[in-house]
């Protein structure tokens, strides 16, 4: 409370607070400038914080149908191949946490974008926002080896999942679950 008797103390406190505000304002200005280099500032006034988070960070719950629609199969592979059907069935059976772990394993991202330019511009169906499209390819290495003994491999920078020709749904499930729960993975956590 301000009184004539404590005016010097009050003035000192007020000066300190104003100076702190200037420092905070400078920090906010730097953050704003960095943000403006990525997102036009005038757009921010039209978005709610939740909408901005969704557009910038993606959604925490992975849309499997969206992921399927944004998947490309390498030469010789089709969504009708038995091991590809096993793959999608395993992903469909996953919990939200397991699906998030799979995304982290496959492309080293916590979340995925919820929209893609290919949706808003049908004239450009091959224009995607990274990390899309997810790519599914054949396993590397010796084709003579028993595929059931091999592991799922990924190239995270390409969002490329390399699937061996697993013989059963159970083998596919076991190998994918091992991959997403492996504690030795340097990208885990």
ZAFIDREN-99872 format. One line per 4 residues: for each residue x, y, z of N, C-alpha, C. Coordinates in nm, 2 decimals, always signed. Atoms other than C-alpha are relative to their C-alpha. Example, Ala and Ser with C-alpha at 12.3 -4.5 7.8 and 13.67 -1.06 7.14 Angstrom:
// ZAFIDREN-99872
+0.09,-0.12,+0.00,+1.23,-0.45,+0.78,+0.09,+0.12,+0.00 ~ -0.09,-0.11,+0.00,+1.37,-0.11,+0.71,-0.08,+0.11,+0.08
This chain:
// ZAFIDREN-99872
+0.08,-0.12,+0.00,+0.00,+0.00,+0.00,+0.09,+0.12,+0.00 ~ -0.08,-0.12,+0.01,+0.13,+0.34,-0.09,-0.04,+0.10,+0.10 ~ +0.01,-0.11,-0.10,+0.18,+0.60,+0.18,+0.12,+0.10,-0.02 ~ -0.11,-0.09,+0.02,+0.39,+0.91,+0.18,+0.12,-0.04,+0.07
-0.12,+0.04,-0.08,+0.62,+0.76,+0.44,+0.07,-0.11,-0.07 ~ -0.08,+0.11,+0.06,+0.71,+0.46,+0.22,+0.01,+0.03,-0.15 ~ +0.00,-0.04,+0.14,+0.72,+0.65,-0.11,+0.13,-0.04,-0.07 ~ -0.13,+0.04,+0.06,+1.09,+0.58,-0.17,+0.00,-0.15,-0.03
+0.01,+0.14,+0.02,+1.04,+0.21,-0.12,-0.10,-0.04,-0.11 ~ +0.10,+0.02,+0.10,+0.73,+0.22,-0.34,+0.05,+0.03,-0.14 ~ -0.06,-0.05,+0.12,+0.91,+0.41,-0.61,+0.11,-0.10,-0.05 ~ -0.10,+0.10,+0.03,+1.20,+0.16,-0.60,-0.06,-0.13,-0.05
+0.07,+0.13,+0.04,+0.96,-0.14,-0.63,-0.06,+0.02,-0.14 ~ +0.07,-0.03,+0.12,+0.77,+0.03,-0.91,+0.11,+0.00,-0.12 ~ -0.11,+0.00,+0.10,+1.10,+0.10,-1.10,+0.05,-0.13,-0.04 ~ -0.05,+0.13,+0.03,+1.22,-0.25,-1.06,-0.10,-0.08,-0.08
+0.10,+0.08,+0.08,+0.89,-0.40,-1.19,-0.01,+0.05,-0.14 ~ +0.00,-0.05,+0.14,+0.89,-0.17,-1.49,+0.12,-0.05,-0.08 ~ -0.12,+0.05,+0.07,+1.25,-0.27,-1.57,-0.01,-0.15,-0.03 ~ +0.02,+0.14,+0.03,+1.16,-0.64,-1.54,-0.10,-0.02,-0.11
+0.09,+0.01,+0.11,+0.87,-0.58,-1.77,+0.06,+0.03,-0.13 ~ -0.07,-0.03,+0.12,+1.10,-0.43,-2.03,+0.08,-0.12,-0.04 ~ -0.07,+0.12,+0.03,+1.32,-0.74,-2.01,-0.09,-0.11,-0.05 ~ +0.10,+0.10,+0.04,+1.02,-0.97,-2.04,-0.05,+0.04,-0.14
+0.05,-0.05,+0.13,+0.89,-0.76,-2.33,+0.10,-0.03,-0.11 ~ -0.11,+0.02,+0.10,+1.23,-0.79,-2.51,+0.00,-0.15,-0.03 ~ +0.00,+0.14,+0.03,+1.21,-1.17,-2.47,-0.12,-0.04,-0.08 ~ +0.12,+0.03,+0.08,+0.85,-1.18,-2.60,+0.02,+0.05,-0.14
-0.03,-0.05,+0.14,+0.96,-0.97,-2.90,+0.09,-0.09,-0.08 ~ -0.09,+0.10,+0.07,+1.24,-1.22,-2.98,-0.08,-0.12,-0.04 ~ +0.08,+0.12,+0.03,+1.00,-1.51,-2.95,-0.10,+0.03,-0.12 ~ +0.09,-0.04,+0.10,+0.75,-1.33,-3.17,+0.07,+0.01,-0.14
-0.07,-0.01,+0.12,+1.01,-1.25,-3.43,+0.04,-0.14,-0.06 ~ -0.03,+0.13,+0.05,+1.12,-1.61,-3.45,-0.13,-0.07,-0.05 ~ +0.12,+0.06,+0.04,+0.76,-1.73,-3.47,-0.05,+0.06,-0.13 ~ +0.04,-0.07,+0.12,+0.69,-1.47,-3.74,+0.08,-0.05,-0.12
-0.08,+0.06,+0.11,+0.97,-1.63,-3.95,-0.06,-0.13,-0.06 ~ +0.07,+0.12,+0.04,+0.75,-1.94,-3.97,-0.14,+0.01,-0.03 ~ +0.15,-0.02,+0.02,+0.39,-1.83,-3.94,-0.03,+0.15,-0.01 ~ +0.04,-0.14,+0.01,+0.25,-1.50,-4.07,-0.07,+0.05,+0.13
+0.05,-0.05,-0.12,+0.17,-1.29,-3.76,-0.15,+0.03,-0.01 ~ +0.15,-0.04,+0.02,-0.17,-1.17,-3.90,-0.09,-0.12,+0.01 ~ +0.08,+0.12,-0.02,-0.29,-1.53,-3.90,-0.03,-0.03,+0.14 ~ +0.01,+0.03,-0.14,-0.24,-1.56,-3.53,-0.13,+0.05,+0.06
+0.12,-0.06,-0.05,-0.54,-1.33,-3.46,-0.12,-0.08,-0.03 ~ +0.12,+0.08,+0.05,-0.77,-1.57,-3.64,-0.01,-0.14,+0.06 ~ -0.01,+0.13,-0.05,-0.67,-1.88,-3.45,-0.01,+0.00,+0.15 ~ +0.00,+0.02,-0.15,-0.75,-2.01,-3.10,+0.13,-0.07,+0.03
-0.12,+0.07,-0.04,-0.46,-2.15,-2.90,-0.01,-0.15,-0.03 ~ +0.02,+0.14,+0.03,-0.60,-2.50,-2.95,+0.02,-0.03,-0.15 ~ -0.01,+0.02,+0.15,-0.63,-2.46,-3.33,+0.15,+0.02,-0.04 ~ -0.14,-0.02,+0.03,-0.27,-2.32,-3.34,+0.08,-0.12,+0.04
-0.07,+0.12,-0.04,-0.14,-2.61,-3.14,-0.02,-0.12,-0.09 ~ +0.03,+0.11,+0.09,-0.32,-2.86,-3.36,+0.07,+0.02,-0.14 ~ -0.06,-0.02,+0.13,-0.19,-2.70,-3.68,+0.16,+0.00,+0.01 ~ -0.15,-0.01,-0.01,+0.17,-2.65,-3.55,+0.06,-0.14,+0.05
-0.05,+0.12,-0.06,+0.21,-2.97,-3.35,-0.06,-0.13,-0.05 ~ +0.08,+0.12,+0.04,-0.04,-3.21,-3.50,-0.08,-0.05,+0.12 ~ +0.09,+0.06,-0.10,-0.27,-3.43,-3.30,+0.07,-0.11,+0.07 ~ -0.07,+0.11,-0.08,-0.16,-3.66,-3.02,-0.06,-0.13,-0.03
+0.06,+0.13,+0.04,-0.40,-3.93,-3.14,+0.01,-0.01,-0.15 ~ -0.03,+0.02,+0.15,-0.29,-4.07,-3.47,-0.12,-0.05,-0.07 ~ +0.11,+0.05,+0.08,-0.56,-4.11,-3.73,+0.05,-0.10,-0.10 ~ -0.05,+0.11,+0.08,-0.50,-4.45,-3.88,-0.05,+0.01,-0.14
+0.05,-0.01,+0.14,-0.73,-4.39,-4.18,+0.08,+0.11,-0.08 ~ -0.08,-0.10,+0.07,-0.54,-4.07,-4.26,+0.14,-0.05,-0.03 ~ -0.13,+0.05,+0.03,-0.21,-4.25,-4.23,-0.01,-0.10,-0.11 ~ +0.01,+0.09,+0.11,-0.33,-4.53,-4.46,-0.02,+0.07,-0.13
+0.02,-0.08,+0.12,-0.44,-4.27,-4.71,+0.12,+0.07,-0.05 ~ -0.12,-0.07,+0.03,-0.10,-4.12,-4.70,+0.12,-0.09,+0.02 ~ -0.11,+0.10,+0.00,+0.11,-4.43,-4.74,+0.03,-0.04,-0.14 ~ -0.05,+0.04,+0.13,+0.31,-4.52,-5.05,+0.07,-0.13,+0.01
-0.06,+0.14,+0.00,+0.42,-4.88,-5.13,+0.11,+0.00,-0.11 ~ -0.11,+0.00,+0.09,+0.75,-4.93,-5.29,-0.03,-0.11,-0.11 ~ +0.02,+0.09,+0.11,+0.78,-5.12,-5.62,-0.02,-0.15,+0.04 ~ +0.03,+0.14,-0.03,+0.63,-5.47,-5.60,-0.08,-0.03,+0.12
+0.08,+0.02,-0.12,+0.44,-5.41,-5.28,-0.14,+0.06,-0.03 ~ +0.14,-0.05,+0.01,+0.06,-5.36,-5.26,-0.07,-0.02,+0.14 ~ +0.07,+0.01,-0.13,-0.18,-5.31,-4.97,-0.07,-0.13,+0.01 ~ +0.07,+0.13,-0.01,-0.33,-5.65,-5.06,+0.10,-0.11,+0.03
-0.10,+0.10,-0.04,+0.00,-5.84,-4.99,-0.03,-0.05,+0.14 ~ +0.03,+0.05,-0.14,-0.05,-6.07,-4.69,+0.07,+0.07,+0.11 ~ -0.08,-0.06,-0.10,+0.23,-5.92,-4.49,-0.04,+0.15,+0.02 ~ +0.05,-0.13,-0.01,+0.10,-5.57,-4.56,-0.14,+0.01,+0.07
+0.13,+0.01,-0.07,-0.25,-5.67,-4.45,+0.03,-0.03,+0.15 ~ -0.04,+0.02,-0.14,-0.09,-5.81,-4.13,+0.04,+0.12,+0.07 ~ -0.05,-0.13,-0.05,+0.09,-5.48,-4.08,-0.11,+0.09,+0.05 ~ +0.11,-0.09,-0.03,-0.23,-5.28,-4.09,-0.09,-0.05,+0.11
+0.08,+0.06,-0.10,-0.42,-5.52,-3.88,+0.07,+0.02,+0.14 ~ -0.07,-0.03,-0.13,-0.15,-5.49,-3.60,-0.02,+0.14,+0.04 ~ +0.02,-0.15,-0.03,-0.17,-5.11,-3.62,-0.14,+0.03,+0.04 ~ +0.14,-0.02,-0.04,-0.55,-5.13,-3.60,-0.03,-0.05,+0.14
+0.02,+0.06,-0.14,-0.53,-5.34,-3.28,+0.08,+0.08,+0.11 ~ -0.08,-0.07,-0.10,-0.28,-5.10,-3.11,-0.08,+0.10,+0.08 ~ +0.05,-0.10,-0.09,-0.37,-4.88,-2.82,+0.05,+0.14,-0.06 ~ -0.05,-0.13,+0.04,-0.32,-4.50,-2.87,+0.14,+0.02,+0.03
-0.14,-0.01,-0.04,+0.00,-4.52,-2.68,+0.09,-0.08,-0.09 ~ -0.08,+0.09,+0.09,+0.13,-4.81,-2.89,+0.01,+0.06,-0.14 ~ +0.00,-0.06,+0.13,+0.04,-4.63,-3.21,+0.09,+0.12,+0.00 ~ -0.09,-0.11,-0.01,+0.22,-4.32,-3.09,+0.15,-0.05,+0.01
-0.14,+0.06,+0.00,+0.53,-4.54,-3.01,+0.04,-0.04,-0.14 ~ -0.04,+0.04,+0.14,+0.51,-4.68,-3.36,+0.04,+0.12,-0.08 ~ -0.03,-0.12,+0.07,+0.51,-4.33,-3.51,+0.14,+0.05,+0.04 ~ -0.14,-0.04,-0.05,+0.81,-4.24,-3.29,+0.10,-0.09,-0.06
-0.09,+0.10,+0.06,+0.98,-4.56,-3.41,+0.02,+0.03,-0.15 ~ -0.01,-0.01,+0.15,+0.90,-4.50,-3.78,+0.06,+0.13,-0.05 ~ -0.05,-0.13,+0.06,+0.98,-4.13,-3.82,+0.05,+0.09,+0.11 ~ -0.05,-0.08,-0.11,+1.10,-4.01,-3.48,-0.07,+0.13,+0.02
+0.09,-0.11,-0.04,+0.81,-3.77,-3.43,-0.10,-0.04,+0.10 ~ +0.10,+0.03,-0.10,+0.58,-3.75,-3.14,-0.14,+0.01,-0.05 ~ +0.14,-0.03,+0.06,+0.28,-3.63,-3.35,+0.01,+0.01,-0.15 ~ +0.00,-0.01,+0.15,+0.18,-3.62,-3.71,-0.10,+0.12,-0.04
+0.10,-0.11,+0.04,+0.01,-3.33,-3.90,-0.13,-0.06,-0.03 ~ +0.13,+0.05,+0.02,-0.36,-3.36,-3.93,-0.06,+0.03,-0.14 ~ +0.04,-0.03,+0.13,-0.39,-3.21,-4.27,+0.12,-0.01,-0.10 ~ -0.11,+0.02,+0.10,-0.19,-3.24,-4.59,-0.05,+0.08,-0.13
+0.04,-0.08,+0.12,-0.18,-3.01,-4.90,-0.07,-0.08,-0.11 ~ +0.07,+0.08,+0.11,-0.30,-3.30,-5.12,-0.15,-0.01,+0.03 ~ +0.15,+0.00,-0.02,-0.64,-3.28,-4.95,-0.07,+0.12,-0.05 ~ +0.06,-0.12,+0.04,-0.70,-2.92,-5.02,+0.02,+0.04,-0.15
-0.03,-0.03,+0.14,-0.56,-2.92,-5.37,+0.00,-0.13,-0.08 ~ +0.01,+0.12,+0.07,-0.68,-3.22,-5.57,+0.08,-0.01,-0.13 ~ -0.08,-0.01,+0.12,-0.48,-3.10,-5.87,+0.14,-0.04,+0.03 ~ -0.14,+0.04,-0.04,-0.16,-3.18,-5.67,-0.01,-0.12,+0.10
+0.01,+0.11,-0.10,-0.22,-3.53,-5.51,+0.13,-0.05,+0.05 ~ -0.13,+0.05,-0.05,+0.15,-3.59,-5.47,+0.08,+0.11,+0.08 ~ -0.06,-0.10,-0.08,+0.22,-3.27,-5.27,-0.03,-0.03,+0.15 ~ +0.02,+0.04,-0.13,+0.26,-3.38,-4.91,+0.08,+0.09,+0.10
-0.07,-0.07,-0.10,+0.37,-3.21,-4.59,+0.08,-0.11,+0.08 ~ -0.08,+0.11,-0.08,+0.66,-3.40,-4.41,-0.07,-0.03,+0.13 ~ -0.07,+0.11,+0.05,+0.67,-3.66,-4.29,-0.07,-0.09,-0.10 ~ +0.08,+0.08,+0.10,+0.40,-3.78,-4.53,+0.07,+0.00,-0.14
+0.08,+0.12,-0.04,+0.37,-4.00,-4.71,+0.09,-0.10,+0.07 ~ -0.08,+0.11,-0.05,+0.48,-4.30,-4.50,+0.02,-0.10,-0.11 ~ -0.03,+0.10,+0.10,+0.65,-4.55,-4.72,+0.02,-0.14,+0.06 ~ -0.02,+0.14,-0.04,+0.64,-4.92,-4.69,+0.08,-0.07,-0.10
-0.09,+0.06,+0.10,+0.93,-5.11,-4.85,+0.03,-0.14,+0.05 ~ -0.05,+0.14,-0.03,+1.08,-5.46,-4.86,+0.12,+0.01,+0.10 ~ -0.11,+0.01,-0.09,+1.33,-5.57,-4.60,+0.13,+0.00,-0.08 ~ -0.13,+0.00,+0.06,+1.70,-5.52,-4.68,+0.06,-0.14,+0.02
-0.08,+0.12,-0.03,+1.94,-5.81,-4.71,-0.03,-0.12,-0.08 ~ +0.01,+0.13,+0.07,+1.94,-6.17,-4.80,-0.14,-0.06,+0.00 ~ +0.14,+0.05,+0.02,+1.61,-6.29,-4.94,-0.01,-0.15,+0.04 ~ +0.00,+0.14,-0.03,+1.71,-6.65,-4.86,-0.02,-0.03,+0.15
+0.02,+0.01,-0.14,+1.70,-6.59,-4.49,-0.15,-0.02,+0.04 ~ +0.13,+0.01,-0.04,+1.39,-6.69,-4.30,-0.06,+0.13,+0.05 ~ +0.05,-0.13,-0.03,+1.18,-6.37,-4.29,-0.05,+0.01,+0.15 ~ +0.05,-0.01,-0.14,+1.03,-6.46,-3.95,+0.11,+0.02,+0.10
-0.11,-0.03,-0.09,+1.37,-6.43,-3.79,+0.06,+0.14,-0.01 ~ -0.05,-0.13,+0.02,+1.43,-6.08,-3.91,-0.09,+0.11,+0.07 ~ +0.06,-0.10,-0.07,+1.33,-5.75,-3.76,-0.05,+0.11,-0.09 ~ +0.04,-0.12,+0.07,+1.13,-5.45,-3.88,+0.11,+0.11,+0.01
-0.10,-0.11,+0.00,+1.37,-5.17,-3.99,-0.07,+0.12,-0.05 ~ +0.05,-0.13,+0.05,+1.30,-4.81,-4.05,+0.11,+0.10,-0.04 ~ -0.08,-0.11,+0.03,+1.46,-4.51,-4.20,-0.08,+0.12,+0.04 ~ +0.09,-0.10,-0.06,+1.32,-4.24,-3.98,+0.00,+0.13,-0.09
+0.00,-0.13,+0.07,+1.43,-3.94,-4.20,-0.09,-0.01,-0.13 ~ +0.08,+0.02,+0.12,+1.23,-4.10,-4.49,-0.14,-0.05,+0.03 ~ +0.12,+0.06,-0.05,+0.94,-4.23,-4.28,-0.03,-0.13,-0.09 ~ +0.00,+0.12,+0.08,+1.02,-4.56,-4.45,+0.01,-0.12,+0.09
+0.01,+0.12,-0.09,+0.92,-4.89,-4.28,+0.03,-0.12,-0.10 ~ -0.05,+0.12,+0.08,+1.10,-5.20,-4.42,-0.05,-0.12,+0.07 ~ +0.06,+0.11,-0.05,+0.89,-5.50,-4.36,+0.04,-0.13,-0.06 ~ -0.03,+0.13,+0.05,+1.01,-5.86,-4.39,-0.13,-0.07,-0.04
+0.12,+0.07,+0.04,+0.76,-6.10,-4.55,-0.04,-0.10,+0.11 ~ +0.04,+0.08,-0.12,+0.63,-6.23,-4.21,-0.11,-0.10,-0.05 ~ +0.09,+0.11,+0.05,+0.44,-6.56,-4.25,-0.14,+0.01,+0.07 ~ +0.12,+0.00,-0.07,+0.17,-6.49,-3.99,-0.03,+0.14,+0.07
+0.04,-0.12,-0.08,-0.02,-6.21,-3.81,+0.07,+0.01,+0.13 ~ -0.06,+0.00,-0.13,+0.13,-6.32,-3.48,+0.15,+0.04,-0.01 ~ -0.14,-0.04,+0.02,+0.49,-6.29,-3.61,+0.01,+0.15,-0.02 ~ +0.00,-0.15,+0.02,+0.41,-5.94,-3.74,-0.02,+0.07,+0.13
+0.03,-0.07,-0.12,+0.26,-5.84,-3.41,+0.12,+0.00,+0.10 ~ -0.11,+0.02,-0.09,+0.55,-5.98,-3.21,+0.12,+0.09,-0.04 ~ -0.12,-0.07,+0.04,+0.82,-5.81,-3.42,-0.03,+0.15,+0.01 ~ +0.03,-0.14,-0.01,+0.64,-5.47,-3.43,+0.00,+0.04,+0.15
+0.00,-0.03,-0.14,+0.58,-5.48,-3.06,+0.14,+0.01,+0.06 ~ -0.14,+0.00,-0.04,+0.94,-5.56,-3.00,+0.07,+0.13,-0.04 ~ -0.07,-0.12,+0.05,+1.05,-5.27,-3.22,-0.05,+0.13,+0.08 ~ +0.05,-0.12,-0.06,+0.83,-5.01,-3.05,+0.03,+0.00,+0.15
-0.03,+0.00,-0.14,+0.92,-5.12,-2.70,+0.15,-0.03,+0.04 ~ -0.14,+0.03,-0.02,+1.29,-5.18,-2.75,+0.07,+0.11,+0.08 ~ -0.07,-0.11,-0.08,+1.49,-4.99,-2.48,+0.14,+0.03,-0.05 ~ -0.13,-0.03,+0.05,+1.81,-5.01,-2.67,+0.00,+0.10,-0.11
+0.01,-0.10,+0.11,+1.68,-4.78,-2.94,+0.05,+0.14,+0.05 ~ -0.05,-0.13,-0.04,+1.87,-4.45,-2.92,-0.10,+0.11,-0.02 ~ +0.10,-0.10,+0.02,+1.56,-4.27,-3.03,-0.11,-0.01,+0.10 ~ +0.10,+0.03,-0.09,+1.35,-4.42,-2.76,-0.01,+0.11,+0.11
+0.01,-0.09,-0.12,+1.21,-4.19,-2.49,-0.06,+0.13,-0.04
